[in-house]
Amino acid sequence: MLMLIVALICELDEQWSFVGSKARQHWLWYAYNTTVMPPIS
């Protein structure tokens, strides 16, 4: 019998920016898997 265990470990971070004026803030969210470096979203 073959048993496969898969673990997904992600980190989530946030940052914000503004376009034109500080009243128009935009939040940017991204997540990435620590074992595979390209961003997930």
ABEGO torsion letter per residue (X at the ends): XBBBBBBBBBBBBBBBBBBGBAABBBBBBBBBBAABABBAX
